[in-house]
Amino acid sequence: MTKLIASSIVIATLVAGAGCKTGSPEVRKSIIAQMQTTKPRLDGCYQIALARNRKLPNGMITVELIAEAGTGRFKNVLIRRDEIQDPQVRQCVITEVGRLKLDKPPSSNTQIPYAFRFTAVN
């Protein structure tokens, strides 16, 4: 049975996204923390997809979203890059990320790019 290893979250995309407004270092830290909380659920979706299709590739899914001013809710979650190409994994990412919100809302809407890496090993 294929085991899912702890997938790394690509933080460089968040911190160094070209032309993206990610707010203060405190906001970036909060975004990273929120994304890390959802990663186990995303890994679970990927593991289910691997059980359906053992040839599913390892890869990254990059999202772009907005942390809403005042509420901190993550909204308008869009997939910008999808190396896995599994509709159910893609929908899982959109749904799970869309449930997140920052503990301390930003003072203005904050555009966020973020990448998740999914890797399976035998």
Phi, psi and omega in degrees: 000138179287133177255144178266125176269162179302114183279141181278146175261129184274101184280333182303324179298319180293313187284323188245018180302126184296126175069016182258141177265110181247007175077197184287166175303326178296318179294316179300317180298318179294320178298313180301316180299317179295317180296323179293330179292331182269346185302320178300323177293322178294319177299322177298318177298319180294320179296319176298318178296322177295325178294326177285322187218098182294345180268006178301131183284156166289159176164189184247149167236123179252130179247160170227137183208177178237131169271116188286134176299142177087315182256330183079359180295144176273121182226170180053048181286119179239142174274122180259335179210132182220098180277343183277322177059043175242118184302324182287324176293317179301314180294324177299315180299313180299314182295310185292317179294324179294344178276348186278159171204154179281143178296320178244104184300145176288161181283341176219159177306135183237119178281133186230120167265144181205141182238139175244138176251134179242128182221135176241147176229158177280000000 
